[in-house]
């Protein structure tokens, strides 16, 4: 069965609710206040099955200007609109505004219904028909059928149903293979069942037992039951009006404007890049940084308008803009929206979401405008390339690409294939998959190369820089996991060489001045003179007249050249002295089999200050192995 959403639109008291009732037998005015006042205040719902295996979920919207915000919530997801015009009144203010809203929200097809046919004579009906046709010229309803009916007598209703069947054949059903998204338009509780939400399923399907979450709050819950058009079903599909029973969330934690989605798939946003169309009927220019109300699906949120390439948007003009939202909502690429003023309340324009997770962009940036143009009309490959490139050093994960592009993983992989092959985009992390643009990767490599050279210029006696030290110099806005691929690429092109935990410059020799060579010779002599109990680090600094850093640079160079031995970070020995201790220890262990710290002190005469670091050094050197408080020779 083909499931489509049919919505009403039109001025107050033009007979929308009566028309739905005569079509379906369902009175969509369910509130006492609606019955008492004779006007629709809240969204009403009904369903209609017609020949051709077509089922319409019907959304009846309020016509009063005070309830336009409710009307907008009902338009989201409409496949077909019935623009209702009373034959005895013709085009009225909300007729105009509702038509503009439907157009801005992307409704493509509809039928114009002239109600109250029985209240006017044929000549008047012809005049009204002509007036309506003239008014609709240039709109998406310019070629729409116009059907005159009487909800009181039923005259014209069979013709209207025939037109609905014909139009249904022209409309493509919403995608069932996409992830599901259910904007909430009503929340209530049912005794014994708990929280129930209703809405129009915009895409995908949802089934009993599904793990879901309610955004933007991120409340995780499970689908306990699903109803479609009042009947229990195991699964509801795109284009259906659904009531979904949620387990694990209280009704007070859900409200109109929330959306039910698969758990962990989507993230709400506080900013969206858009194509903004400003209505020709708008009363004045729209200023940069103006605050309006954004409506999309069932959302309503204050939004500051950032105009990228101008300071004013004039009525009838269109441009790229960023909308910065007062609180997070879920918006995806391709989502239509409407913007309205606060006071007086009026619809000013709308458009389409291009990027739901953009960075803060520089105004009048040619790169930003190029990216948005590609998001609007470019190829998938061009969109993905520009999106990755615009992320600069941060890169984009596959999950972020899905959220920001609105494309499926399969389509993104197809777009990435040629980009990865050509080297325009690089995958720098395998899991999760993270991508960088070619220029960003090259710039990060150059940054690390510059840091390596700078460090060695500042530390001429150092063999290289520690890997962790170099890794810490990757720009903060980059992912630390980029370091490995960057270093591997540097080694491949010969700009770096790594050995164990050190990164070197290939072919570089440690440079030592005459003065430095003299200091090192003096340090070598001091260590020989100290022999088994060399001076402390502070004593060495005092004797050499250097800083602690300078001492360590000189000492480490002597270690690399075999002219000194490093027992601990601040204890250095002459190689001969360390060899003497090694031989004493080895001889003792071969004779006795084991040694304790006191016994080691007895054979060496060392204080605890040197004795314990030396025993630990020989353990690390794999000469000995510690067993409790004793050491034995390591075999093999």
TAQUI-V933818 format. One record per residue. PHI is phi as a letter, one per 40 degrees, with the letter a starting at -180 (NA if undefined). PSI is psi in whole degrees, -180 to 180 (none if undefined). Layout:
phi=PHI psi=PSI
phi=PHI psi=PSI
//
This chain:
phi=NA psi=140
phi=c psi=124
phi=b psi=124
phi=b psi=155
phi=b psi=126
phi=b psi=126
phi=b psi=155
phi=c psi=159
phi=a psi=151
phi=i psi=172
phi=c psi=158
phi=c psi=141
phi=g psi=24
phi=c psi=4
phi=g psi=27
phi=c psi=-49
phi=c psi=-40
phi=c psi=-37
phi=c psi=-44
phi=c psi=-39
phi=c psi=-42
phi=c psi=-28
phi=c psi=-39
phi=b psi=-19
phi=g psi=7
phi=b psi=129
phi=c psi=113
phi=c psi=-9
phi=c psi=103
phi=b psi=-15
phi=c psi=146
phi=d psi=-39
phi=c psi=-37
phi=c psi=-41
phi=c psi=-43
phi=c psi=-40
phi=c psi=-15
phi=g psi=21
phi=b psi=154
phi=c psi=129
phi=b psi=-42
phi=b psi=166
phi=c psi=139
phi=b psi=154
phi=b psi=143
phi=a psi=177
phi=a psi=155
phi=a psi=123
phi=b psi=134
phi=b psi=162
phi=d psi=154
phi=g psi=13
phi=f psi=46
phi=b psi=133
phi=b psi=123
phi=c psi=130
phi=c psi=125
phi=b psi=132
phi=b psi=116
phi=c psi=122
phi=b psi=156
phi=c psi=150
phi=b psi=-14
phi=c psi=143
phi=c psi=-27
phi=c psi=-17
phi=b psi=25
phi=c psi=-37
phi=d psi=-37
phi=c psi=-39
phi=d psi=-44
phi=c psi=-41
phi=c psi=-29
phi=c psi=-20
phi=c psi=-30
phi=d psi=124
phi=g psi=-1
phi=c psi=133
phi=c psi=-27
phi=a psi=138
phi=b psi=142
phi=b psi=105
phi=c psi=111
phi=c psi=124
phi=b psi=123
phi=c psi=130
phi=c psi=-26
phi=c psi=-6
phi=b psi=-33
phi=g psi=-157
phi=c psi=130
phi=b psi=171
phi=d psi=-47
phi=c psi=-20
phi=d psi=-48
phi=c psi=-49
phi=c psi=-42
phi=c psi=-39
phi=c psi=-44
phi=c psi=-43
phi=c psi=-45
phi=d psi=-41
phi=c psi=-46
phi=c psi=-32
phi=c psi=8
phi=g psi=15
phi=c psi=129
phi=b psi=-24
phi=b psi=155
phi=a psi=174
phi=b psi=135
phi=c psi=126
phi=b psi=118
phi=c psi=107
phi=c psi=173
phi=f psi=37
phi=d psi=-33
phi=c psi=-8
phi=c psi=0
phi=b psi=159
phi=c psi=165
phi=d psi=-40
phi=c psi=-43
phi=c psi=-41
phi=c psi=-40
phi=c psi=-41
phi=c psi=-45
phi=c psi=-41
phi=d psi=-44
phi=c psi=-41
phi=c psi=-45
phi=c psi=-44
phi=c psi=-42
phi=c psi=-42
phi=c psi=-35
phi=c psi=-5
phi=d psi=130
phi=g psi=-8
phi=c psi=175
phi=c psi=-11
phi=b psi=15
phi=d psi=-38
phi=b psi=11
phi=c psi=147
phi=c psi=145
phi=b psi=121
phi=b psi=126
phi=c psi=134
phi=b psi=165
phi=b psi=115
phi=c psi=-21
phi=c psi=-45
phi=c psi=-17
phi=g psi=-1
phi=c psi=131
phi=g psi=-14
phi=c psi=-44
phi=d psi=-40
phi=c psi=-42
phi=c psi=-41
phi=c psi=-38
phi=c psi=-41
phi=c psi=-37
phi=c psi=-42
phi=c psi=-44
phi=c psi=-46
phi=c psi=-36
phi=d psi=-34
phi=c psi=-18
phi=c psi=-10
phi=b psi=132
phi=c psi=133
phi=c psi=150
phi=c psi=156
phi=c psi=124
phi=c psi=-19
phi=c psi=-7
phi=c psi=162
phi=c psi=143
phi=c psi=153
phi=a psi=119
phi=b psi=95
phi=c psi=132
phi=c psi=125
phi=b psi=-12
phi=a psi=147
phi=b psi=134
phi=a psi=175
phi=b psi=150
phi=b psi=125
phi=d psi=128
phi=g psi=-12
phi=b psi=-32
phi=g psi=-143
phi=c psi=132
phi=b psi=133
phi=b psi=149
phi=b psi=156
phi=i psi=176
phi=c psi=121
phi=c psi=113
phi=c psi=-28
phi=a psi=162
phi=g psi=-157
phi=a psi=153
phi=b psi=138
phi=b psi=159
phi=d psi=132
phi=g psi=-10
phi=c psi=140
phi=c psi=122
phi=b psi=175
phi=a psi=156
phi=b psi=118
phi=b psi=151
phi=c psi=-7
phi=c psi=-22
phi=g psi=30
phi=c psi=115
phi=c psi=139
phi=a psi=-177
phi=b psi=147
phi=c psi=117
phi=c psi=-29
phi=a psi=156
phi=b psi=135
phi=b psi=138
phi=b psi=118
phi=f psi=39
phi=g psi=-2
phi=b psi=140
phi=c psi=136
phi=b psi=158
phi=c psi=-28
phi=a psi=136
phi=b psi=143
phi=b psi=170
phi=d psi=139
phi=g psi=-2
phi=c psi=148
phi=c psi=122
phi=b psi=148
phi=b psi=123
phi=b psi=123
phi=c psi=118
phi=b psi=131
phi=b psi=130
phi=h psi=6
phi=a psi=136
phi=c psi=150
phi=c psi=-25
phi=c psi=-14
phi=c psi=2
phi=b psi=144
phi=a psi=166
phi=d psi=138
phi=h psi=-20
phi=c psi=169
phi=a psi=138
phi=c psi=127
phi=a psi=168
phi=d psi=142
phi=c psi=128
phi=g psi=5
phi=c psi=-46
phi=b psi=157
phi=b psi=138
phi=c psi=164
phi=b psi=155
phi=b psi=0
phi=a psi=144
phi=b psi=140
phi=c psi=137
phi=a psi=162
phi=c psi=120
phi=b psi=118
phi=b psi=121
phi=b psi=123
phi=c psi=142
phi=c psi=-23
phi=c psi=-2
phi=c psi=140
phi=c psi=-21
phi=a psi=171
phi=c psi=150
phi=c psi=123
phi=c psi=148
phi=d psi=134
phi=g psi=14
phi=c psi=151
phi=b psi=126
phi=b psi=179
phi=b psi=125
phi=c psi=132
phi=b psi=129
phi=a psi=136
phi=f psi=-121
phi=b psi=9
phi=c psi=152
phi=a psi=123
phi=a psi=137
phi=c psi=139
phi=a psi=131
phi=c psi=131
phi=c psi=119
phi=b psi=111
phi=c psi=124
phi=c psi=-42
phi=b psi=16
phi=a psi=170
phi=b psi=-20
phi=b psi=141
phi=b psi=117
phi=c psi=154
phi=d psi=134
phi=g psi=-8
phi=c psi=167
phi=b psi=146
phi=a psi=171
phi=c psi=142
phi=a psi=165
phi=b psi=132
phi=b psi=118
phi=c psi=119
phi=c psi=146
phi=c psi=-29
phi=a psi=159
phi=c psi=143
phi=b psi=169
phi=c psi=116
phi=b psi=141
phi=b psi=159
phi=d psi=137
phi=g psi=-12
phi=c psi=131
phi=c psi=157
phi=a psi=164
phi=b psi=144
phi=b psi=138
phi=b psi=156
phi=c psi=165
phi=c psi=-52
phi=a psi=121
phi=c psi=152
phi=c psi=124
phi=a psi=150
phi=c psi=124
phi=b psi=-29
phi=i psi=-162
phi=i psi=-160
phi=i psi=-150
phi=b psi=139
phi=c psi=130
phi=b psi=-41
phi=a psi=114
phi=c psi=3
phi=a psi=50
phi=c psi=158
phi=c psi=171
phi=c psi=120
phi=c psi=150
phi=c psi=134
phi=c psi=147
phi=f psi=25
phi=c psi=122
phi=c psi=-33
phi=c psi=-42
phi=c psi=-43
phi=c psi=-36
phi=c psi=-43
phi=c psi=-44
phi=c psi=-36
phi=c psi=-39
phi=c psi=-38
phi=c psi=-31
phi=c psi=-44
phi=b psi=-4
phi=c psi=172
phi=c psi=162
phi=d psi=-42
phi=c psi=-42
phi=c psi=-41
phi=c psi=-46
phi=c psi=-42
phi=c psi=-50
phi=c psi=-34
phi=c psi=-45
phi=c psi=-45
phi=c psi=-37
phi=c psi=-14
phi=c psi=-9
phi=f psi=-128
phi=c psi=-11
phi=c psi=-33
phi=g psi=169
phi=b psi=136
phi=c psi=165
phi=c psi=-40
phi=c psi=-43
phi=c psi=-37
phi=c psi=-40
phi=c psi=-48
phi=c psi=-41
phi=c psi=-28
phi=c psi=-25
phi=g psi=7
phi=c psi=156
phi=c psi=161
phi=d psi=-38
phi=c psi=-44
phi=c psi=-38
phi=c psi=-43
phi=c psi=-39
phi=c psi=-38
phi=c psi=-34
phi=c psi=-29
phi=d psi=-60
phi=c psi=-32
phi=c psi=-40
phi=c psi=-39
phi=c psi=-39
phi=c psi=-13
phi=g psi=5
phi=c psi=-30
phi=b psi=142
phi=b psi=138
phi=c psi=112
phi=c psi=-18
phi=b psi=133
phi=c psi=-42
phi=a psi=113
phi=c psi=154
phi=c psi=121
phi=b psi=137
phi=b psi=146
phi=b psi=149
phi=c psi=155
phi=d psi=-46
phi=c psi=-38
phi=c psi=-41
phi=c psi=-45
phi=c psi=-39
phi=c psi=-38
phi=c psi=-40
phi=d psi=-45
phi=c psi=-38
phi=c psi=-45
phi=c psi=-39
phi=c psi=-43
phi=c psi=-40
phi=c psi=-39
phi=c psi=-49
phi=c psi=-44
phi=c psi=-43
phi=c psi=-45
phi=c psi=-28
phi=c psi=-38
phi=c psi=-20
phi=b psi=70
phi=c psi=-23
phi=c psi=-4
phi=c psi=140
phi=c psi=-36
phi=a psi=-167
phi=b psi=143
phi=c psi=143
phi=d psi=-43
phi=c psi=-35
phi=c psi=-45
phi=c psi=-39
phi=c psi=-36
phi=c psi=-14
phi=c psi=2
phi=c psi=136
phi=d psi=141
phi=d psi=-32
phi=c psi=-3
phi=c psi=162
phi=c psi=131
phi=d psi=-24
phi=c psi=-11
phi=c psi=-21
phi=d psi=-47
phi=d psi=-54
phi=c psi=-36
phi=c psi=-45
phi=c psi=-41
phi=c psi=-40
phi=c psi=-38
phi=c psi=-40
phi=c psi=-37
phi=c psi=-40
phi=c psi=8
phi=g psi=15
phi=c psi=-3
phi=a psi=160
phi=a psi=128
phi=b psi=140
phi=b psi=118
phi=f psi=-114
phi=b psi=19
phi=b psi=140
phi=b psi=128
phi=b psi=168
phi=c psi=122
phi=d psi=134
phi=g psi=-4
phi=c psi=135
phi=b psi=142
phi=c psi=126
phi=c psi=131
phi=b psi=129
phi=c psi=169
phi=d psi=-43
phi=c psi=-42
phi=c psi=-40
phi=c psi=-36
phi=c psi=-43
phi=c psi=-41
phi=c psi=-38
phi=c psi=-41
phi=c psi=-41
phi=c psi=-40
phi=c psi=-41
phi=c psi=-41
phi=c psi=-41
phi=c psi=-39
phi=c psi=-40
phi=c psi=-40
phi=c psi=-28
phi=f psi=-107
phi=c psi=-20
phi=b psi=78
phi=c psi=164
phi=c psi=158
phi=c psi=169
phi=d psi=-44
phi=c psi=-41
phi=c psi=-38
phi=c psi=-42
phi=c psi=-43
phi=c psi=-42
phi=c psi=-33
phi=c psi=-16
phi=g psi=43
phi=b psi=170
phi=c psi=169
phi=c psi=-42
phi=c psi=-44
phi=c psi=-40
phi=d psi=-48
phi=c psi=-37
phi=c psi=-48
phi=c psi=-46
phi=c psi=-43
phi=c psi=-35
phi=c psi=-42
phi=c psi=-38
phi=c psi=-47
phi=c psi=-32
phi=c psi=1
phi=g psi=13
phi=c psi=-4
phi=a psi=163
phi=b psi=137
phi=b psi=114
phi=c psi=-38
phi=a psi=170
phi=d psi=-27
phi=b psi=17
phi=b psi=119
phi=b psi=143
phi=b psi=155
phi=c psi=139
phi=d psi=-39
phi=c psi=-39
phi=c psi=-42
phi=c psi=-37
phi=c psi=-38
phi=c psi=-45
phi=c psi=-38
phi=c psi=-43
phi=c psi=-41
phi=c psi=-45
phi=c psi=-44
phi=c psi=-44
phi=c psi=-44
phi=c psi=-45
phi=c psi=-34
phi=c psi=-32
phi=c psi=-46
phi=c psi=-24
phi=g psi=-28
phi=a psi=163
phi=a psi=143
phi=b psi=164
phi=d psi=-45
phi=c psi=-37
phi=c psi=-37
phi=c psi=-40
phi=c psi=-36
phi=c psi=-39
phi=c psi=-16
phi=b psi=-25
phi=g psi=16
phi=c psi=150
phi=c psi=167
phi=c psi=-30
phi=d psi=-36
phi=b psi=-32
phi=c psi=-51
phi=c psi=-48
phi=d psi=-36
phi=c psi=-43
phi=c psi=-42
phi=c psi=-35
phi=c psi=-44
phi=c psi=-29
phi=c psi=-47
phi=c psi=-32
phi=c psi=-8
phi=g psi=27
phi=c psi=-41
phi=b psi=167
phi=b psi=135
phi=c psi=134
phi=b psi=97
phi=g psi=-122
phi=b psi=17
phi=b psi=161
phi=b psi=145
phi=b psi=162
phi=c psi=137
phi=c psi=128
phi=c psi=146
phi=g psi=none
//
